[in-house]
Amino acid sequence: MPHPESRIPNPGPIAFIGGGNMARSLVGALLRGGVEPGAIRVAEPEAGLRDALARDFGIATQARNADAIADAGTIVLAVKPQVMRAVCAEIRDAIGASRPLIVSIAAGVRIDQLEDWLDAGLAIVRCMPNTPALIGAGATGLIANARASADERARAEAMLAAAGRTAWIEREDLMDAVTALSGSGPAYFFLLVEALEDAAVAEGLPRETARMLASQTCLGAGRMLVESGEAPAKLRERVTSPGGTTAAALDAFDRGGLRALVASAVAAATARGKALSSRNS
């Protein structure tokens, strides 16, 4: 969970390029972390999104990227990977001598690509947040290039920590695994809850009741896992009595090859991330 008592270092305006859901979640996290609305700008071509951001957060929004990044101390690249190269080409000259910290949250776009496209020798931190950042419960992997100072790394980490938990990754090639695990992971979880709900309905429970019980059970189990600090295997063992109902269900999971299926899914997502990175070259 975020740490609201920790204020986010803010040596200059923070400019977002892109005003979609993830940018919106990070803007909210920055404001909760103590950054003043006047220190945040968002460049977004869609008028409806600009209006919503300005209305909901009281921040400045711009249609042009160059207007948003003027004198920014930090620029957050929050656009789709397929348009990142064009965006970098557009803002490269506008960055000028300001030497901002670049924070990228685009999946599959490597640091060396950003360095090449921006051609400015800038400090860059690549991040992979996930959608629970929208409610301050995100999980983010980060890695920085050699030009990023300790202060710049701390600034990037504080920004993302305001939206959840963070972990620094030792090698950039591991970011594809981070993407496959936590970036895509919420969808795996929602699929599990969906399957539990459907299974309970098939056993006779009303759908509304099945959804509430499945959702709350998963929420409670997740909180137990995070707050206890214990290994998931240990917690699983505690609720599994020999010959009981839980054991019967876990045996069915084993017979169905759940672990192998999850491993295959994460491997497929990792491979897809590598392919997207190569395509963006």
Sine and cosine of phi, psi and omega as CSV:
sin_phi,cos_phi,sin_psi,cos_psi,sin_omega,cos_omega
0.00,0.00,0.44,-0.90,0.01,-1.00
-0.92,0.39,0.29,-0.96,-0.01,-1.00
-0.92,-0.39,1.00,-0.02,-0.12,-0.99
-0.90,0.43,-0.31,0.95,-0.01,-1.00
-0.97,0.23,-0.25,0.97,-0.03,-1.00
-1.00,-0.07,0.89,-0.46,0.02,-1.00
-0.98,0.20,0.54,-0.84,-0.06,-1.00
-1.00,0.05,0.82,-0.57,0.06,-1.00
-0.83,0.55,0.71,-0.71,-0.09,-1.00
-0.62,-0.78,0.98,0.18,-0.04,-1.00
-0.97,0.25,-0.09,1.00,-0.01,-1.00
-0.08,-1.00,0.08,-1.00,0.02,-1.00
-0.83,0.56,0.55,-0.84,0.05,-1.00
-0.95,-0.31,0.86,-0.51,-0.04,-1.00
-0.93,-0.37,0.78,-0.63,0.09,-1.00
-0.98,-0.19,0.74,-0.67,0.16,-0.99
-0.98,-0.21,0.97,-0.25,-0.11,-0.99
0.95,-0.32,0.76,-0.65,-0.07,-1.00
-0.86,-0.52,0.56,0.83,-0.01,-1.00
-0.98,0.21,-0.27,-0.96,-0.12,-0.99
-0.87,0.49,-0.68,0.73,-0.04,-1.00
-0.94,0.34,-0.64,0.77,0.08,-1.00
-0.87,0.49,-0.67,0.74,0.01,-1.00
-0.86,0.50,-0.68,0.73,-0.01,-1.00
-0.91,0.42,-0.63,0.78,0.00,-1.00
-0.95,0.31,-0.59,0.81,0.09,-1.00
-0.86,0.51,-0.73,0.68,0.04,-1.00
-0.87,0.50,-0.64,0.77,0.01,-1.00
-0.91,0.41,-0.65,0.76,0.03,-1.00
-0.88,0.48,-0.68,0.73,0.00,-1.00
-0.91,0.42,-0.66,0.75,0.07,-1.00
-0.90,0.43,-0.48,0.87,-0.01,-1.00
-0.99,0.14,-0.01,1.00,0.10,-1.00
0.95,-0.31,-0.03,1.00,0.05,-1.00
-0.96,0.29,0.71,-0.71,0.00,-1.00
-0.96,0.28,0.59,-0.80,0.02,-1.00
-0.82,0.57,-0.55,0.83,-0.01,-1.00
-0.93,0.37,-0.21,0.98,0.00,-1.00
-1.00,-0.08,0.06,1.00,-0.04,-1.00
-0.87,-0.49,0.72,-0.69,0.08,-1.00
-0.76,-0.65,0.52,-0.86,0.05,-1.00
-0.74,-0.68,0.77,-0.64,0.14,-0.99
-0.99,-0.16,0.84,-0.54,-0.05,-1.00
-0.51,-0.86,0.83,-0.55,-0.05,-1.00
-0.94,0.33,-0.42,0.91,-0.05,-1.00
-1.00,0.10,0.87,-0.50,-0.10,-1.00
-0.87,0.49,-0.62,0.78,-0.02,-1.00
-0.88,0.47,-0.67,0.74,0.04,-1.00
-0.92,0.39,-0.65,0.76,0.04,-1.00
-0.87,0.50,-0.72,0.69,-0.03,-1.00
-0.89,0.46,-0.65,0.76,-0.01,-1.00
-0.91,0.41,-0.66,0.75,0.02,-1.00
-0.90,0.45,-0.71,0.70,0.00,-1.00
-0.90,0.44,-0.66,0.75,-0.03,-1.00
-0.94,0.35,-0.70,0.72,-0.12,-0.99
-0.98,0.19,-0.52,0.86,-0.12,-0.99
-0.88,-0.47,-0.20,0.98,-0.02,-1.00
0.93,0.36,0.51,0.86,-0.02,-1.00
-0.96,-0.26,0.28,-0.96,0.05,-1.00
-0.99,0.15,0.68,-0.73,0.07,-1.00
-0.81,-0.58,0.51,-0.86,-0.04,-1.00
-0.71,-0.70,0.48,-0.88,0.09,-1.00
-0.99,0.12,-0.50,0.87,-0.06,-1.00
-0.98,-0.22,0.71,-0.70,0.01,-1.00
-0.87,0.50,-0.67,0.74,-0.06,-1.00
-0.87,0.49,-0.56,0.83,0.00,-1.00
-0.93,0.36,-0.57,0.82,-0.05,-1.00
-0.97,0.25,-0.55,0.84,-0.14,-0.99
-1.00,-0.01,-0.05,1.00,-0.03,-1.00
-0.84,0.54,0.85,-0.52,0.04,-1.00
0.89,0.45,0.30,0.95,0.01,-1.00
-0.94,0.34,0.64,-0.77,0.10,-1.00
-1.00,0.08,-0.43,0.90,0.03,-1.00
-0.67,-0.74,0.72,-0.70,0.08,-1.00
-0.88,-0.48,0.84,-0.54,0.03,-1.00
-0.98,-0.20,0.89,-0.45,0.02,-1.00
-1.00,0.04,0.96,-0.26,-0.11,-0.99
-0.84,-0.54,0.72,0.70,0.00,-1.00
-0.93,-0.36,0.21,-0.98,0.01,-1.00
-0.92,0.40,0.57,-0.82,-0.05,-1.00
-0.82,0.57,-0.58,0.81,-0.09,-1.00
-0.94,0.34,-0.26,0.96,0.03,-1.00
-0.94,-0.34,0.05,1.00,-0.09,-1.00
-0.88,0.48,-0.68,0.73,-0.04,-1.00
-0.87,0.49,-0.69,0.72,0.00,-1.00
-0.91,0.41,-0.63,0.77,0.02,-1.00
-0.90,0.43,-0.69,0.73,0.02,-1.00
-0.88,0.47,-0.66,0.75,0.03,-1.00
-0.88,0.47,-0.59,0.81,-0.03,-1.00
-0.94,0.34,-0.64,0.77,-0.10,-1.00
-1.00,-0.04,-0.15,0.99,-0.11,-0.99
-0.83,0.56,-0.75,0.66,-0.01,-1.00
-0.95,0.32,-0.54,0.84,-0.03,-1.00
-0.93,0.37,-0.44,0.90,0.02,-1.00
-0.89,0.46,-0.67,0.75,0.07,-1.00
0.84,0.54,-0.73,-0.69,-0.08,-1.00
-0.99,-0.11,0.16,0.99,-0.08,-1.00
-0.95,0.30,-0.38,0.92,0.06,-1.00
0.78,0.63,0.81,0.58,-0.01,-1.00
-0.96,0.29,0.31,-0.95,0.21,-0.98
-0.97,0.23,0.75,-0.66,0.04,-1.00
-0.98,-0.21,0.83,-0.56,0.06,-1.00
-0.89,-0.46,0.88,-0.47,-0.01,-1.00
-0.95,-0.30,0.75,-0.66,0.08,-1.00
-0.91,-0.42,0.34,0.94,-0.02,-1.00
-1.00,0.08,0.79,-0.61,0.02,-1.00
-0.93,0.36,0.67,-0.74,0.13,-0.99
0.98,0.19,0.09,1.00,0.04,-1.00
-0.96,-0.27,0.90,-0.43,-0.09,-1.00
-0.98,0.18,0.33,-0.94,0.03,-1.00
-0.89,0.45,-0.66,0.75,-0.02,-1.00
-0.91,0.42,-0.51,0.86,0.09,-1.00
-0.92,0.40,-0.70,0.72,0.03,-1.00
-0.90,0.44,-0.65,0.76,0.04,-1.00
-0.87,0.49,-0.66,0.75,-0.01,-1.00
-0.94,0.35,-0.69,0.72,-0.06,-1.00
-0.95,0.31,-0.55,0.83,0.01,-1.00
-1.00,0.07,-0.48,0.88,0.10,-1.00
0.76,0.65,0.76,0.66,-0.09,-1.00
-0.68,-0.73,0.05,1.00,0.00,-1.00
0.87,0.50,0.64,0.77,-0.10,-0.99
-1.00,-0.01,0.39,-0.92,0.17,-0.98
-0.96,0.30,0.78,-0.63,-0.06,-1.00
-0.76,-0.65,0.73,-0.69,0.14,-0.99
-0.86,-0.50,0.85,-0.53,0.06,-1.00
-0.99,-0.11,0.75,-0.66,-0.06,-1.00
-0.80,-0.60,0.49,-0.87,0.14,-0.99
-0.79,-0.61,1.00,0.03,0.07,-1.00
-0.99,0.11,0.07,-1.00,0.09,-1.00
-0.74,-0.67,0.16,-0.99,-0.17,-0.99
-0.91,0.42,-0.44,0.90,0.09,-1.00
-0.88,0.48,-0.16,0.99,0.16,-0.99
-0.85,0.53,-0.40,0.92,0.03,-1.00
-0.86,0.51,-0.46,0.89,0.01,-1.00
-0.90,-0.44,0.33,0.94,0.04,-1.00
0.97,0.25,0.33,0.95,-0.04,-1.00
-0.82,-0.57,0.55,0.83,-0.06,-1.00
-0.98,0.21,0.15,-0.99,0.12,-0.99
-0.72,-0.70,0.81,-0.58,-0.12,-0.99
-0.75,-0.66,0.75,-0.66,0.18,-0.98
-0.99,-0.12,0.61,-0.79,-0.03,-1.00
-0.72,-0.69,0.50,-0.87,0.17,-0.99
-0.50,-0.87,0.60,-0.80,-0.07,-1.00
-0.88,-0.48,0.41,-0.91,0.12,-0.99
-0.99,0.13,0.10,-0.99,-0.10,-1.00
-0.92,0.39,-0.34,0.94,-0.03,-1.00
-0.98,0.19,-0.24,0.97,-0.03,-1.00
-0.97,0.23,0.83,-0.56,0.02,-1.00
-0.97,0.22,0.16,-0.99,0.05,-1.00
-0.88,0.48,-0.63,0.78,0.02,-1.00
-0.91,0.42,-0.64,0.77,0.00,-1.00
-0.94,0.35,-0.62,0.79,0.09,-1.00
-0.88,0.47,-0.67,0.74,0.01,-1.00
-0.91,0.42,-0.60,0.80,0.01,-1.00
-0.91,0.43,-0.72,0.70,0.01,-1.00
-0.90,0.44,-0.68,0.73,-0.02,-1.00
-0.89,0.45,-0.67,0.75,-0.01,-1.00
-0.89,0.45,-0.63,0.78,0.03,-1.00
-0.86,0.50,-0.74,0.68,-0.05,-1.00
-0.97,0.23,-0.51,0.86,0.02,-1.00
-0.92,0.39,-0.43,0.90,0.06,-1.00
-0.91,0.41,-0.32,0.95,-0.01,-1.00
-0.96,-0.29,0.14,0.99,0.00,-1.00
0.51,-0.86,-0.49,-0.87,-0.02,-1.00
-0.99,-0.16,0.46,-0.89,-0.06,-1.00
-0.76,-0.65,0.39,-0.92,0.08,-1.00
-0.54,-0.84,0.76,-0.65,0.08,-1.00
-0.99,0.14,0.68,-0.73,-0.02,-1.00
-0.98,-0.21,0.69,-0.73,-0.10,-1.00
-0.96,0.26,-0.59,0.81,-0.04,-1.00
-0.77,-0.63,0.65,-0.76,-0.09,-1.00
-0.91,0.41,-0.47,0.88,0.00,-1.00
-0.90,0.43,-0.34,0.94,0.05,-1.00
-0.97,0.24,-0.19,0.98,0.00,-1.00
-0.90,0.44,-0.45,0.89,0.07,-1.00
-0.92,0.40,-0.58,0.81,0.07,-1.00
-0.94,0.33,-0.60,0.80,0.07,-1.00
-0.87,0.49,-0.70,0.72,0.02,-1.00
-0.87,0.50,-0.69,0.73,-0.02,-1.00
-0.93,0.37,-0.53,0.85,-0.05,-1.00
-1.00,0.09,-0.93,0.36,-0.11,-0.99
-1.00,-0.02,-0.53,0.85,0.01,-1.00
-0.90,0.43,-0.75,0.66,0.01,-1.00
-1.00,-0.02,-0.25,0.97,-0.12,-0.99
-0.81,0.59,-0.63,0.78,0.02,-1.00
-0.82,0.57,-0.58,0.82,0.02,-1.00
-0.91,0.41,-0.60,0.80,0.04,-1.00
-0.89,0.46,-0.69,0.73,-0.01,-1.00
-0.89,0.45,-0.71,0.71,0.01,-1.00
-0.89,0.46,-0.59,0.81,0.05,-1.00
-0.90,0.44,-0.66,0.75,0.03,-1.00
-0.89,0.46,-0.72,0.70,0.01,-1.00
-0.89,0.46,-0.66,0.76,0.04,-1.00
-0.86,0.50,-0.70,0.72,0.00,-1.00
-0.92,0.40,-0.64,0.77,0.04,-1.00
-0.89,0.45,-0.68,0.73,0.02,-1.00
-0.87,0.49,-0.75,0.66,-0.02,-1.00
-0.88,0.47,-0.64,0.77,-0.01,-1.00
-0.91,0.42,-0.64,0.77,0.01,-1.00
-0.93,0.37,-0.61,0.79,0.06,-1.00
-0.89,0.46,-0.64,0.77,0.03,-1.00
-0.89,0.45,-0.44,0.90,0.03,-1.00
-1.00,0.06,-0.02,1.00,0.11,-0.99
0.91,-0.42,-0.13,0.99,-0.01,-1.00
-0.96,0.28,0.58,-0.81,0.13,-0.99
-0.88,0.47,0.56,-0.83,-0.08,-1.00
-0.86,0.50,-0.67,0.74,-0.02,-1.00
-0.87,0.49,-0.67,0.74,0.03,-1.00
-0.92,0.39,-0.69,0.73,0.00,-1.00
-0.87,0.48,-0.67,0.74,-0.01,-1.00
-0.91,0.41,-0.69,0.73,0.00,-1.00
-0.89,0.46,-0.73,0.69,-0.03,-1.00
-0.91,0.41,-0.66,0.75,0.01,-1.00
-0.91,0.42,-0.72,0.70,-0.04,-1.00
-0.90,0.43,-0.73,0.68,-0.05,-1.00
-0.93,0.37,-0.58,0.81,0.04,-1.00
-0.88,0.47,-0.70,0.72,0.00,-1.00
-0.93,0.36,-0.62,0.79,0.07,-1.00
-0.88,0.47,-0.74,0.67,-0.01,-1.00
-0.89,0.45,-0.66,0.75,0.01,-1.00
-0.91,0.42,-0.65,0.76,0.03,-1.00
-0.89,0.46,-0.68,0.73,0.03,-1.00
-0.90,0.44,-0.66,0.75,0.04,-1.00
-0.86,0.51,-0.67,0.74,-0.02,-1.00
-0.90,0.43,-0.73,0.69,-0.04,-1.00
-0.94,0.33,-0.72,0.70,-0.14,-0.99
-0.98,0.20,-0.46,0.89,0.01,-1.00
-0.98,0.18,-0.49,0.87,-0.05,-1.00
0.96,0.29,0.13,0.99,-0.02,-1.00
-1.00,0.00,0.34,-0.94,0.00,-1.00
-0.93,0.38,0.58,-0.81,0.02,-1.00
-0.86,0.51,-0.55,0.83,0.01,-1.00
-0.88,0.47,-0.63,0.78,-0.01,-1.00
-0.92,0.40,-0.69,0.73,0.02,-1.00
-0.91,0.42,-0.63,0.78,0.03,-1.00
-0.88,0.48,-0.69,0.73,-0.02,-1.00
-0.88,0.48,-0.57,0.82,-0.05,-1.00
-0.93,0.38,-0.46,0.89,-0.02,-1.00
-0.98,-0.20,0.18,0.98,-0.03,-1.00
-0.91,-0.41,0.99,-0.17,0.06,-1.00
-1.00,0.08,0.69,-0.72,0.03,-1.00
-0.82,0.57,0.78,-0.62,0.03,-1.00
0.97,0.23,0.09,1.00,-0.04,-1.00
-1.00,-0.02,-0.12,-0.99,-0.06,-1.00
-0.92,0.39,-0.63,0.77,0.00,-1.00
-0.90,0.43,-0.67,0.74,0.02,-1.00
-0.88,0.48,-0.64,0.77,0.02,-1.00
-0.89,0.46,-0.66,0.75,0.01,-1.00
-0.93,0.37,-0.68,0.73,0.00,-1.00
-0.91,0.42,-0.58,0.82,0.08,-1.00
-0.88,0.47,-0.62,0.78,0.04,-1.00
-0.91,0.41,-0.63,0.77,0.07,-1.00
-0.88,0.48,-0.68,0.73,-0.01,-1.00
-0.90,0.44,-0.69,0.72,0.00,-1.00
-0.90,0.44,-0.52,0.86,0.03,-1.00
-0.99,0.13,-0.05,1.00,0.05,-1.00
0.96,0.28,0.65,0.76,-0.06,-1.00
-0.85,0.53,-0.73,0.68,-0.06,-1.00
-0.89,0.46,-0.68,0.73,0.01,-1.00
-0.91,0.42,-0.61,0.79,0.00,-1.00
-0.91,0.41,-0.68,0.74,0.03,-1.00
-0.90,0.43,-0.68,0.73,0.03,-1.00
-0.87,0.50,-0.66,0.75,0.02,-1.00
-0.91,0.42,-0.65,0.76,-0.01,-1.00
-0.91,0.42,-0.72,0.70,0.00,-1.00
-0.91,0.41,-0.62,0.78,0.04,-1.00
-0.90,0.44,-0.64,0.77,0.02,-1.00
-0.91,0.42,-0.67,0.74,0.02,-1.00
-0.92,0.39,-0.63,0.78,0.04,-1.00
-0.89,0.46,-0.71,0.70,0.01,-1.00
-0.89,0.46,-0.62,0.78,0.02,-1.00
-0.91,0.42,-0.63,0.78,0.05,-1.00
-0.88,0.47,-0.66,0.75,0.04,-1.00
-0.90,0.43,-0.64,0.77,0.01,-1.00
-0.91,0.41,-0.66,0.75,0.02,-1.00
-0.90,0.44,-0.61,0.79,0.03,-1.00
-0.90,0.44,-0.67,0.74,0.01,-1.00
-0.92,0.40,-0.61,0.79,-0.01,-1.00
-0.91,0.40,-0.53,0.85,-0.03,-1.00
-0.98,0.18,-0.09,1.00,-0.03,-1.00
-0.92,0.39,0.00,0.00,0.00,0.00
